[in-house]
Amino acid sequence: MARAISPRRKAFFTLIGWTIGLAIFFPILWTFLTSFKTEGEAIASPPSLLFFDWTTENYSEVQSRSDYFKHAMNSVVISFGSTILGLLIAIPSAWAMAFSPTKRTKDILMWMLSTKMLPPVGVLVPIYLIFRDWNLLDTRLGLTIVMTLINLPIIVWMLYTYFKEIPGDILEAARMDGASLAKEIVYVLAPMAVPGIASTMLLNIILAWNEAFWTLNLSAAKAAPLTAFIASYSSPEGLFWAKLSAASTLAIAPILVLGWFSQRQLVRGLTFGAVK
């Protein structure tokens, strides 16, 4: 029988949770408030939190200076496109490793994960030259391919973990009923792993949306996503903090809204298989 948590212990952990949550949320709040300040108020010392002359001038200037919706559409196409492509590759791969493992399966998984430890700048030059020769520079297709490749190890690892929690007897029963490999994955495996697939998809969208290194180096104007949109407000004259905050708010707002509405599904997927 589980031991009940004392009210004092519960209050302590609640306080810790709120403290961590506020510490994480504060930079977002500060960015949002700074976006409504003038440039002078944005760099004032000591700073003002709420009592300042609120203005929407920064948002108007950001809209007039840059095509926000073009950058936002690039982010949507690249993040969702790389997620779909990654799942098409990762689901069969994770299925093979989870239900038809070999002696080298663990080694392959560790090798895939080790590629995430490679500094991106170490492979920037060869990838840049390949993209230049294949006319993929500053294209949505090129950035979609890059996002797929850099996030594929995480997708495979997550799906492999989820698939391992599914009883193999169910898939064997489907084979005995005459299900082909494709039908086994589409009609049996995928529906049972919906929470895991959904959380993997959401995490990959977030990672692709927030990626800055590759988008800044492989795009210029046509395919530049919102990360490049934010970076455009850094100039040799210095940082325009108020306008930079407005651009950052516009860039993170869509992914914050997506995360807010899908948080239940995300938590459910991340805890999938934790309790049998």
C-alpha positions in Angstrom: 0.0 0.0 0.0 1.4 3.4 -1.0 2.3 5.8 1.8 0.3 9.0 1.8 2.3 12.2 1.3 2.1 14.6 4.2 0.5 18.0 3.7 3.8 19.8 4.5 5.8 17.6 2.0 3.1 18.2 -0.6 3.2 21.9 -0.1 7.0 21.9 -0.4 7.0 20.1 -3.7 4.2 22.4 -4.9 6.3 25.4 -4.1 9.3 23.9 -5.8 7.2 23.2 -8.9 5.8 26.7 -9.0 9.2 28.2 -8.5 10.7 26.3 -11.5 7.7 27.1 -13.6 7.9 30.8 -12.9 11.6 30.8 -13.6 11.1 29.2 -17.0 8.1 31.5 -17.8 9.7 34.8 -16.7 12.0 35.3 -19.8 8.9 34.8 -22.0 7.0 37.3 -20.0 9.8 39.8 -20.0 10.2 39.5 -23.8 6.4 40.1 -24.2 6.5 43.2 -22.0 9.6 44.6 -23.6 7.9 44.3 -27.0 5.5 47.1 -25.9 8.2 49.5 -24.8 10.1 52.1 -26.7 13.7 51.5 -27.4 14.7 53.9 -24.6 12.5 52.2 -22.0 13.7 48.7 -23.2 17.3 49.6 -22.1 16.5 51.8 -19.2 18.1 51.0 -15.8 16.5 50.1 -13.6 14.0 48.6 -15.9 10.2 49.1 -15.5 8.1 46.0 -15.3 4.5 47.2 -15.8 4.5 51.0 -15.4 5.6 52.4 -18.7 4.1 53.9 -21.8 2.7 50.9 -23.7 3.0 51.1 -27.5 2.4 48.8 -30.5 4.8 50.8 -32.6 7.3 47.9 -32.6 4.8 45.4 -34.0 3.8 47.9 -36.7 7.5 48.5 -37.7 8.2 44.7 -37.6 5.3 44.1 -39.9 6.3 46.9 -42.3 10.0 45.9 -42.3 9.7 42.2 -42.8 7.1 39.9 -44.3 6.2 38.0 -41.1 3.6 35.7 -42.7 6.1 34.6 -45.3 8.6 33.6 -42.6 5.9 32.0 -40.6 4.7 29.9 -43.6 8.3 28.8 -44.2 8.5 27.7 -40.6 5.2 25.8 -40.9 6.2 24.0 -44.1 9.7 23.1 -42.9 8.8 22.0 -39.4 5.7 20.0 -40.4 7.3 18.7 -43.6 10.4 17.4 -41.8 8.2 15.8 -39.1 6.1 13.9 -41.6 9.2 12.8 -43.6 10.9 11.8 -40.4 8.0 9.7 -39.2 7.8 8.0 -42.6 11.4 6.9 -42.2 11.5 6.4 -38.4 8.3 4.3 -37.9 9.5 1.3 -40.1 13.0 1.7 -38.7 11.8 1.6 -35.0 9.5 -1.3 -35.8 12.4 -3.3 -37.2 14.6 -2.6 -34.2 11.8 -3.2 -31.7 10.3 -6.4 -33.1 13.1 -7.9 -35.2 16.3 -7.0 -33.2 19.7 -8.2 -34.1 22.9 -8.4 -32.1 23.9 -5.0 -33.4 20.6 -3.2 -32.8 21.7 -1.5 -29.6 25.0 -0.5 -31.3 23.1 1.1 -34.1 20.8 3.0 -31.8 23.8 4.3 -29.8 25.6 5.3 -33.0 22.5 7.2 -34.2 22.3 9.0 -30.9 26.0 9.8 -31.0 25.5 11.8 -34.2 23.6 14.3 -32.1 26.8 15.0 -30.1 28.6 16.1 -33.3 29.0 19.9 -33.4 26.9 21.2 -36.4 29.7 23.5 -37.5 31.9 20.4 -38.1 29.8 19.4 -41.0 28.6 22.8 -42.2 31.1 23.1 -45.0 30.4 19.8 -46.8 26.6 20.1 -46.4 26.8 23.7 -47.7 28.8 22.6 -50.8 26.4 19.7 -51.4 23.4 22.0 -51.2 25.1 24.5 -53.5 25.8 21.9 -56.1 22.2 20.4 -55.9 20.6 23.9 -55.9 19.1 23.4 -52.4 20.4 26.5 -50.8 17.7 28.9 -49.6 14.9 26.4 -50.4 12.2 24.9 -48.3 13.1 21.4 -49.6 16.7 21.8 -48.5 15.9 22.9 -45.0 13.2 20.2 -44.7 15.8 17.6 -45.5 18.3 19.0 -43.0 15.7 19.2 -40.2 14.7 15.6 -40.9 18.3 14.3 -40.7 19.3 16.2 -37.6 16.1 15.1 -35.7 15.8 11.6 -37.1 17.9 9.9 -34.3 15.6 11.4 -31.6 12.5 10.3 -33.5 13.8 6.7 -33.9 14.8 6.5 -30.3 11.5 7.7 -29.0 9.4 5.5 -31.3 11.7 2.5 -30.5 11.0 3.1 -26.8 7.2 3.3 -27.3 7.1 0.3 -29.6 9.0 -1.9 -27.1 6.1 -1.5 -24.7 3.6 -3.0 -27.2 3.2 -6.8 -26.8 4.7 -8.6 -29.8 2.0 -11.2 -29.6 -0.5 -8.8 -31.0 1.6 -8.3 -34.1 2.1 -12.0 -34.4 -1.6 -12.5 -34.3 -2.0 -10.0 -37.1 0.5 -11.9 -39.2 -1.3 -15.2 -38.6 -4.5 -13.5 -39.8 -2.7 -12.7 -43.1 -1.8 -9.1 -42.5 1.1 -7.8 -44.7 4.0 -5.9 -43.2 2.4 -2.6 -44.4 -1.0 -3.4 -42.9 0.7 -4.6 -39.7 2.4 -1.2 -39.2 -0.5 1.0 -40.4 -3.6 -0.8 -39.0 -2.2 -2.5 -35.9 1.0 -0.9 -34.6 0.3 2.8 -35.4 -3.1 2.9 -33.7 -1.7 1.3 -30.5 1.2 3.8 -30.4 -0.8 6.9 -31.2 0.2 8.7 -27.9 3.9 7.9 -28.5 3.7 8.9 -32.2 1.8 12.1 -31.3 4.3 13.2 -28.7 7.2 12.4 -31.0 5.6 14.5 -33.7 5.0 17.4 -31.4 8.6 17.3 -30.1 10.0 17.2 -33.6 7.9 20.2 -34.7 9.2 22.2 -31.7 12.8 21.2 -32.4 12.5 22.1 -36.1 10.6 25.3 -35.4 13.4 26.5 -33.0 16.4 25.4 -35.0 18.6 28.4 -35.8 22.0 27.3 -36.8 21.1 25.5 -40.0 18.4 28.0 -41.0 20.7 31.0 -40.7 23.5 29.3 -42.7 21.5 27.6 -45.4 18.8 30.2 -46.1 18.9 33.8 -47.1 15.5 35.3 -48.1 13.2 32.9 -50.0 13.1 30.0 -47.5 14.1 31.9 -44.3 11.9 30.8 -41.4 11.1 32.7 -38.2 14.5 32.1 -36.6 16.1 34.1 -39.4 13.3 36.6 -39.0 14.4 37.2 -35.4 18.1 37.3 -36.3 17.4 40.1 -38.9 17.0 42.5 -35.9 20.6 42.2 -35.0 22.7 44.7 -36.9 26.2 46.3 -36.7 24.6 49.3 -35.1 23.6 47.1 -32.1 20.5 45.3 -30.9 17.1 47.0 -31.0 15.7 45.3 -27.9 12.1 46.4 -28.3 11.8 45.5 -31.9 13.8 42.3 -31.3 11.3 41.4 -28.5 8.4 42.1 -30.8 9.8 39.9 -33.5 10.6 37.1 -30.9 7.0 37.3 -29.5 5.6 36.9 -33.0 7.9 34.0 -33.7 7.3 32.0 -30.6 3.5 32.7 -30.3 2.4 30.0 -32.8 4.5 27.2 -31.2 3.5 28.3 -27.7 -0.2 28.1 -28.7 0.4 24.6 -30.3 2.1 23.4 -27.1 -0.6 24.8 -24.9 -3.4 23.0 -26.7 -1.5 19.8 -27.1 0.1 19.6 -23.7 -2.2 16.8 -22.5 -1.4 14.7 -25.5 2.3 15.5 -25.2 2.4 14.5 -21.5 0.4 11.3 -22.2 2.8 10.4 -24.9 6.0 11.1 -22.9 4.6 8.9 -20.1 3.4 6.2 -22.5 4.5 2.8 -21.2 5.8 4.2 -17.8 3.1 2.3 -15.9 2.0 -1.1 -16.9 
